[in-house]
Amino acid sequence: MGARSAPPFSWPLAAAAGNWHRSGMEQQQKIAIVTGASRGLGAAMAEALGMRGFHIVAVARTVGALEELDDRIRAGGGSATLAPMDITLPEAMIQLVQAVTGRWGGCDLWVHAAIHAAQLSPAAQIDPRDMERSIAVNVAATHGLTVLIEPLLRARHGTALFLDDPRGGQPFFGAYGATKAAQIAFARSWQAETQRIGPRVIIDAPAPMPTATRARFFPGEDRSRLTPCRDEAARILASLSDLGG
């Protein structure tokens, strides 16, 4: 999809309501929504969850990468629904959540791995389009998705997982570092608010991995020293062993 500006996320919670029929089997199946599922840790989490028996709702903009992910999930014995969507478009996310609500009635896990990694730049020279896209993806869309997905998680006593990458305040990380820090600050507020009433909110700080995002930030780095995404996915899921599946 194009990089057009997204309107604010200001939808009523009722926007996620649906009236579709749900079978007993569909209601019992474990459901994981993975935003940013096409590559990197998001893809590794989707594959690992698929092997644990979760049905994966894989959200990303890149159709080809989603189809390759689907092949890997199915090869591992799992199943997936592909959602080639831009998370900054409210109408698309409303459609997504309505579909999940209608078919399964809720969600057991939301893994939010979607990120816009703006080009490194001196703070005063950041391209305004990069800053706008960073805010749209890393901050505004995170808020909008939380509005929509929280009722799905509450319906199944579910968990939301955010992935930290503390770059705030580092030289040349003005756009990425500031907006990623804002995303995690928002997640920590949600985490504090829901400790007693749910849903559970987990914030993990993965080890450095050989992702495309990191390659943009550290070109020429010895990637053999980095932790494979599959290993980090396994570690994270081990820490969330009560998810079942």
Residue pairs with C-beta under 8 A, 6 or more apart in sequence:
1 61
1 85
1 86
1 89
3 129
3 133
5 132
5 136
6 86
6 88
6 89
6 90
6 136
6 140
6 141
7 90
8 140
9 90
9 140
9 141
9 143
9 144
9 147
11 90
11 94
11 144
11 147
11 148
13 147
13 148
13 151
15 94
15 97
15 98
15 148
16 94
16 97
16 98
16 101
16 148
16 151
16 152
17 98
17 101
18 98
18 99
18 101
18 102
19 102
20 101
20 102
20 103
22 102
22 103
22 104
22 105
26 103
26 104
26 105
27 104
27 105
29 55
29 104
30 52
30 53
30 54
30 55
30 108
30 109
30 243
30 244
30 245
31 54
31 55
31 57
31 100
31 104
31 106
31 107
31 108
31 109
31 156
32 46
32 49
32 54
32 55
32 56
32 57
32 107
32 108
32 109
32 110
32 111
33 57
33 59
33 100
33 107
33 109
33 110
33 111
33 149
33 152
34 42
34 45
34 46
34 49
34 56
34 57
34 58
34 59
34 110
34 111
34 113
35 42
35 59
35 60
35 87
35 110
35 111
35 112
35 113
35 114
35 145
36 42
36 59
36 60
36 87
36 112
36 113
36 114
36 115
37 43
37 45
37 46
37 56
37 58
37 59
37 60
37 66
37 69
37 111
37 113
38 58
38 60
38 61
38 62
38 65
38 66
38 69
39 60
39 62
39 65
39 211
39 212
40 113
40 209
40 211
40 212
40 213
40 229
41 113
41 163
41 206
41 209
41 211
41 229
41 232
41 233
42 60
42 111
42 113
42 114
43 65
43 69
43 72
43 229
44 229
44 230
44 232
44 233
45 111
45 113
45 233
45 236
45 237
46 56
46 58
46 69
46 73
46 80
46 111
47 69
47 72
47 73
47 76
47 78
47 230
47 233
48 230
48 233
48 234
48 237
49 56
49 78
49 109
49 111
49 237
49 245
50 56
50 73
50 76
50 77
50 78
50 79
50 80
51 76
51 77
51 78
52 237
52 243
52 244
52 245
53 78
53 245
54 78
54 108
54 109
54 245
55 78
55 79
55 80
55 81
55 104
56 73
56 78
56 79
56 80
56 81
57 80
57 81
57 83
57 96
57 100
57 107
58 66
58 69
58 70
58 73
58 80
58 81
58 82
58 83
59 83
59 85
59 87
59 96
59 114
60 66
60 83
60 84
60 85
60 114
61 84
61 85
61 86
62 84
63 82
63 84
66 82
66 83
66 84
67 82
69 80
69 82
70 80
70 82
73 79
73 80
74 80
83 96
85 92
85 93
85 95
85 96
86 92
87 93
87 114
87 137
87 141
87 144
87 145
88 136
88 137
88 140
88 141
90 144
93 141
93 144
93 145
93 148
94 148
97 148
97 149
97 152
100 106
100 107
100 152
101 151
101 152
105 155
105 156
106 152
106 153
106 154
106 155
106 156
106 158
107 149
107 152
107 153
107 155
107 156
107 158
108 153
108 156
108 158
108 159
108 243
109 158
109 159
109 160
109 161
109 240
109 243
110 145
110 149
110 152
110 153
110 158
110 159
110 160
110 161
111 161
111 163
112 142
112 145
112 160
112 161
112 162
112 163
113 163
114 137
114 141
115 137
115 138
115 165
115 180
115 213
116 133
116 134
116 136
116 137
116 138
116 176
116 179
117 176
117 213
117 216
117 217
118 126
118 127
118 130
118 131
118 133
118 134
118 175
118 176
119 127
119 130
119 175
119 216
120 172
120 173
120 176
120 216
120 217
121 127
121 130
121 172
121 174
121 175
122 172
122 174
123 174
126 174
126 175
130 175
131 175
134 175
134 176
134 178
134 179
135 179
137 179
138 176
138 179
138 180
138 182
138 183
139 179
139 182
139 183
139 186
142 183
142 186
142 187
143 186
146 160
146 186
146 190
149 160
150 160
150 199
152 158
153 159
153 160
153 198
153 199
154 198
154 199
157 198
157 199
157 200
158 198
158 199
158 200
159 199
159 200
159 201
159 202
159 240
159 243
160 187
160 190
160 199
160 200
160 201
160 202
161 202
161 203
161 204
161 236
161 240
162 183
162 184
162 187
162 201
162 202
162 203
162 204
163 203
163 204
163 205
163 206
164 180
164 184
164 203
164 204
164 205
164 206
165 180
165 205
165 206
166 180
166 181
166 184
166 205
167 173
167 176
167 177
167 180
167 181
168 177
168 178
168 180
168 181
169 177
170 177
173 217
176 217
184 203
187 201
187 203
188 203
190 201
191 201
191 202
191 203
194 200
194 201
202 240
204 236
204 239
206 227
206 232
206 236
207 226
207 227
207 232
208 214
208 226
208 227
209 226
209 227
209 228
209 229
209 232
210 223
210 226
210 228
210 229
211 229
214 221
214 226
215 221
215 223
237 243
